[in-house]
Amino acid sequence: MNARTSFLHSIGGFGYKDGTQYEQIGTDFIPLEELFSQGVMTGKIFFGGKGAYQNYRAFSRFVRAVPLTLVYEMDEAYRVPVRLTELSKSELLEGGTGLDCDVAFTATGLFYKNVSKYSDTYSIGGKIYPYEYSYSYADVSQNTILIESDSYGDSPCKITICGPCTNPVWKHYVDNVLYETGRYDGTIPADHKLVVDTTQMPYSITERGVSDEVVADRYQMCDFTTERFFHLQHGSNRISASHDGLNILNVIVEGKISYETV
């Protein structure tokens, strides 16, 4: 939507509305459940040049390939899952300069900022020792990852524990206080990994192979006395993993820091 021949302008709806419902008791209004109204982002897309009609048709076909992610770049890049719910068709403007079409995207989730950290990378004394994975550096140790969140909402994350491991346990500390735990009763072989994912619905716990293919659903083999599924909280989030084996575990955490508005 931002190219030499087409661009989005006159935007609106990038804030948020509170959709909380209240019950009146006397002169007071008691919130029943705190909710945010579904966002609708609006604007106009200008399709310019001699190929305005062709560009419009190409765009209208592209946006039907759901799901869509709208990337909003300011000081940082933020993303929001959306569906196109309105696209008007205008005629060429005076002079044939192009088409100016109304557009509306309905959000199917909150804005989010991606964060990824891989535990088997070190930064010591100002020197950075790169690892083959393109993830940020860990802050504590090989089996522990630290992620800071400035969001007051629950932010989903995907935890990957690399094998080999036996009866792995994953723990989540918020500001150094144990917040929730998870445990899998079983063995993950070398070159496989256990993936605990709250970034997609439904939540899942799977064993995956070398090419990230799903080998098996491992949800039923987890300890149901634990929370299992984690969401990053406001403050300092420390996620660590341990197991009954002797080798040190390598851990990846990919989070989506969620915001009502950016």
N, C-alpha and C positions, 0 to 999 in steps of 0.2 A: 504493500500500500504506500510505500515511499520509494518511488523510482523517478527517473527523468521524465517519464511520460504520464505518470499517475501518482497521486498523493492524497492522503487523508487530511482533512482540515475541518475547522469549526467544530471541534470535538466537545462532547459533554457527557455527563453521567459517570465520570471516573471517581466520584466520591462514593458515599454510601448512605443508605437510609436505615434507620433502626426499625425493625419490624416486630419489636417486642409487644406482646399483648398484656393488658393490665386488667385487674379486677378492682373495682372501686369498693372500698370499705369506709363508710363515712365520707370524710373529705380527703382521704388518702387513696392513692392508686398504687396497688401492689403488683409488681411485675410477676407474671405467671411463668414465663420462659423468655430468656433473652435470646432474640433472634435478629439476624440482619436480613433485610429485604433483598431479593434477588436483583443484582445490578443489571442495568441496561446501558450500554455505551453507544452513543450516537455520534454522527458526524456526516460529512460529505466527502465523497471521493471524486476527485477531478481526473477524468481520463482525457488527456490532451493529445494533440497531434493528428496526423492523417489517419492513424490506426485506432482512433478513439472507440469506434464501434467494436472492432476486433478485440481490443483490450478489455472492453466491458464484458463481452461474451466469454472471454478466457477467464476473467475474474469470477463471473457468475458460476462457471463450471467448477472452478477451483474450490470455492467456499462450500460447495456441497459435499466435499470429501471430508466429512466429520470423523473424529473430533478435531476441532481447531484450537490452536493456542495463539492468543494475541500477545505479542511482545511489545511492551511499553518501555522505551529507553529514555531515562533522564540521567541523574547522576549514576544510577545503576540500572541494570536490566531487570525488569519485573515481568512476570508472565501471568496470564489468567486464562483458564479454559472457557471457551465461548461457543455459541452457535449463532450463525447468521439468521436473524429473524425479520429483517427488512432490507430490501435493496430496490430503490426506485429506479425507473428508467426515464431519463430526460432526453430531449432532443439537443442537437448541437447549439451551442451558444451563438449569439450574434457574431458574425465574422468567421464561424466555423472553427473556433479555437478548441472546442472539446465538449465533453459531457460533464455535468456536475450533478452527481447522483446521491440522494440521501441513503444512509446506511445505518443499521442498528445491529449491535451484537449483544446477545443476552448471556450473562455470565452463568456458568454451571459450577462455579467454585469461587474461592477467594484468590486475590492476587498472591503471588508467591515469588520468592527469590531462592534460587538453587544454591545449595552448599554441599560440598562433597569432601570427605576426608578419609585418608587411607592410613592405617596405623603403622605400616612397615616402611616408613620414610623418616629420615632424621634431619634436623637442622641444628648444627652444633658450632658454637663459636663464630657465627656469621657465615660459615661455609654451608652450602646446601648440597646434599648428596642425592641426586635424582634417582627415582625408581622408574621402572618401565610403565607404571600406571600414571595416568594424568590426573592425579588427585592432589589436594593440598596436603600440607604437612601435619602430622599428628602433634599434639601438644604435651602428651604425657609419656606414654610408653607403647610397646608393641601391641598389647592387647587392649589399649584404652584410647578413646578419642574424646576430645573436648570441643564442643560447639557452643558458641555464644548466640543467644537469640534476643532480639530487642522487641519481639512481638508478644503481645499479651494473649494471643490466641493459641489453641492447640495446633502445632505444626507437624504434619505427617513426616515419616522418615522410613527409609529402607535400610535394614541392617544385614550385612553379608558377613558370615563367619566362614572363613576358608578352611577346608579340611587339610590334613586328617584331624578329626576331633571325635571324642567320645563323651556323650552326655553333656553337651555344651550348656552353659548358663550365661545369660546376658542380663546385665543390670544397668539401671538408669538412675543416676544421681542428679538432683537439681540443687544447685548451690551447696554441694557437698552433703546433701541429705538424701538417703535412699528413697527413691520415688516409686519404682516398680521393677519387677524382675520377670524373667522368662526362662524356661528350661525345656530342652528336648531330650527325650530318653532314647538314645540310639547312637549309631556311629555314622559319621560322614567320612567317606574315604578321601584319600589324596586326589587332588585335581577336581574334587567336587566342592560344593559350598551349600550352606544352609542360609536361606534368604527369608527374612521376616519383614513383610512389606505392608505399610499402612498408607502408601502413596496412591494406591488404586483400590477401587471397590470391586468386589469384596476384598477385605484384608486376607492375606495368605501367608502360609509358612510352607516353603517348598525346598526340596533338594534339587540343585541344578548342576548340570555338567559343564564341560570345558567351554562349550559354545553358548552357554547360558540357557540351554534347553532344559525344560522341566523334566526331571527324572521321576519324581514322585511327590505327591502331596503329603507333607509330614505334620499337618495340623493335629491330627488325632493322636499322634505320638508325643505331643507336648504335655507338660504338667499343667493341668487345668486349675490347680490351686494358685497359680501365678497369673499375672496380668498378660504376659506374652507379647502383646502389641504395644508399641511405644509411640508417644507423640512428644516432640520437643516442646519445652516450656520456656517461659520468660526467664532469662538469667543464664547461668552457666550450666550446660548440660554435659554430663560426663557419662559416656556409655562404655562399659567394659565387658569382656567376655573371658570365661575360664572353662576348663573341662577336666575330665579325669585322666587325660593323657599327660605325657611329659613334654611334648613340644609346645612352644609358644604360639598362640593363635594370632593370625592376621585378620584384621577386621576392617570393613568398609562401611561408612555411614553416609548415606545420601539423603539430605533433608530438603524439605520445601518450607522455608520460613514464611508463614502465611500472614497476610495483612488485609484488613477490611478495605483500606484505601491506601494509595501511594501518591 
